[in-house]
């Protein structure tokens, strides 16, 4: 069990197998055999002297990563082998099979000493990192110069890349996903990383000119000022697609749905005007503008309780079941698709497209966790400009930099400026990208200050700004959080059946909740009576028996109110929220007697 006895417990996938001798020797031989290809490279082994345990794992779901094997301080990936890889004579899996590269799981990593670079290798090292960038995940490796940023910002930045609108697929014109966004003019980033080179075919943003200055206070608190003229030229324009679909179902008893313009008399008929856009077949045509709740596919279904009974074609037995544009959305009908399912049922899909031009409230971000919303769109002639006549697309507030320490953002702006001026892509890969000194040298060569600062002129007055302004080019992302999808208000509207309180959520035309904290605010502002108004959304009057304290019965038809328990007793009408009445019912359902003691005040 212990090191002294030189024995250890052997575990396989967490189960004890047996006791073994010379564990260290055992593990060493096991690894040798794996590198020779005698044991599958999917199996990992780890030796824990502190527990006296050897653990072998082969089960699924382990996170593993590839490393170059090092023996006696020399990496097994020699320049000769590397040359063969370059010539295409050796593939990745051949390297794995030959034991030059091996995958380690979290447990085997505990036995390894990994060098970051080949120069750091000593006799103690067991492995060498393929490239330092692999310590980052796929999306974190997309950000340039992440090693100059604070760790959490790299994380935020990679999360925002995931929310960015870009080119998701080449076949998007024929796709019928429920919803997706496409950026109109996607660009490859000027400052590349070794990871972004791989996904360059599917870019997610645009390279834009940024000036870092406060502009009349409009960009305070992470807001951004954007050039209206650039937006009109197509900057960050995107398209939003949503596909609606319906099935022409057949029911038991020979009844079936009908795709048609519903006739007057059908239950839930929307009125003639609602169906004007439909063709004779009851389906809308491409390129017709549709607004919120417009009918796309006219459909009539048999009433549900009639299923199985005798077939009747009368209008009263039919129900309006048209497919409409979601509440709060709009656009132009893009594609209409009529096909059949495997069960030979007619399937109709209508795709609606909506052009999204950046507007106040839309969200944008760089790849460094610096996000913000547009607060103002400014005409080009009012924006600041350089001596060359360059006008920034975005004015970014300098206060966003010091507290977040995203130095990588500043470096990207400088590197982007070099790239744009010299017409080349700059490498900004983590740890191996173009260094600051190199960027500065190139900036000087191009005739600019090496610190990125420039003289800017006020667009309104034409006067030179007294301070130099840091300007550069950075890759920006349009995030999938647009105001049109979020804007919402309500005066009256639907309520839920159970509680009679307003529905929740924008899609259901819900109310805006005045919660506990808001209620405390009202009290704190000496406005407690406002609450009496605000909390009457489900106001009801309930008849209460003054004798037994239970709810009485009110027969509206006979205008009679009486207690079913006491028969002849005094009834009092009490105003309360419907939710409270529901609560009383629930107590009674549990066998609890909720007695209300009512008194005239
Ligand atoms: Zn009673």
Boltz pocket constraint, residues with backbone or C-beta under 6 A from the ligand:
constraints:
  - pocket:
      binder: B
      contacts: [[A, 545], [A, 546], [A, 547], [A, 548], [A, 549], [A, 550], [A, 563], [A, 564], [A, 565], [A, 566], [A, 567], [A, 569]]
      max_distance: 6.0
